Amino acid sequence: MPAVPGAIAGATLTALLVDRDAGRLQAALASAALEAGDRAALEGELARRRGDVRSAARLLDTALDRRNDVRALHHACALAYAAAGDRNVARARWEALLERFPDDASARFQIGVTHHDDGNLR
């Protein structure tokens, strides 16, 4: 009987997304029947780390639609868009993060960086 896909706990998904060891993300992908959003999150983060930012952004957006409770996922998605040069979308992802997590100083900083990179220094 095939395994039933299940959601990864938010804290576990966060730990995987911020883990510097990509092997752990790959192992998580291989070891479990994952819910589609969690699979997209892990695949998207791996794509982002490989530099495939367009695929990463698409996958991470898919994941974010299903798991907007995971702060690290908001950051990963925004970083993918920033790396792709789409600072407006990156900013929008960080602003959406602040709606859920208003205490996130890193998101505020990153929004400022995107404005700076756009030459908006006011």
N, C-alpha and C positions, 0 to 999 in steps of 0.2 A: 504494500500500500504506500503510495507516495506521501511525502510529508506535506502537511498543510502549512501554507505560508503564514507567518506570524510577524507582527510588528516588533521591532527591536525597541527596548526601553529607551526613552529619550536620553537618559544619562549615558547609556552604552553607545548609542549612535553619536552623541557628542564626543565621547572619548575616542571613538574610531575616526571621526572627521578631523580631530586635532592631533591625532597620533602621527608623529613624524615617520613612522615605519609603515610604508605603503604595503608591506607584506601582510600586516595585520588586517588591512582593508581587504586585500585579495583573499586572505584566509577566511574572513567573515563572509565574503561573497560565495566562496566555494563550500563552506561548511553548513549552510543552513538554507532552508526554504524560506525566502524572504518575501515580505509584502512588497508590492511593486514600488511604492514610494521609497522604502528603505534601500531596495536594490538600486533604484535610480540615484539615490544620494551617494551610495558607495561608488557606483560606476562613474558618476559625475565628478566626484572628488578625485578619483584616479585619473580621469581625463584631464582635469584641471592641472594636476601635478605633472602630467606628461606634456602639457602645453597645448592640448587640443581644446582651446577655450570655447570654441563655438559649440562643440558637442557637450562640453561640460556645462555650459550655460543652459542648454536645452534640457539636459538630464536633471540638473539641479533645480530648475524651475518646476519640472514635473514632480520632483521630490518635495519641493516647498509647498506645492498645492496640497499635498497629503500630510506633510509633517511641519507645519508652521510653528509648532511648539518647540522646535530645536534651534536654539540661538546660533549654534555653529553652522547650521545649514544655511541660514540667512547670510552669514558672513561668506561662506564658500561660494554661494550663488553670486553675491555682489562682487566678490573678487574675480570671479570668472568673467563677468561683464566688464569690469574695469580692465582686466588684462586684454580683453577683446577690443578695447578702445571705446566702449559704449558707456561713458561715464554717467549719462542721464539715467540709464536703466540701473546701473550700479547704485547710484544715489537713491533711486526709488526703492531698491531692495533694502538698503540700509535704513531708509525712512520707515519702511514697513516693519523692520525689526524694532525700531524705536517705538512704534505704536504698541507692540507687544511687550517690549522690554525697555521702558524709558530710561533705565539706569545704565544703559550700555554706552560707556564712554568711548570705547573703540569705534562704534558706529558713528558717533558724533565726529570723532577725529577723521575717520575715512571720508565722511561727507565733506568736511573741510578740505581734505586733500583733493577730492574730485573738483571742487570749485577752484582751488588753486591751479590744478592742471588745466582747467578750462580758461585760465587767465582772469577769473573773477576774483579779484583780490580785495574787494570791499568788505 
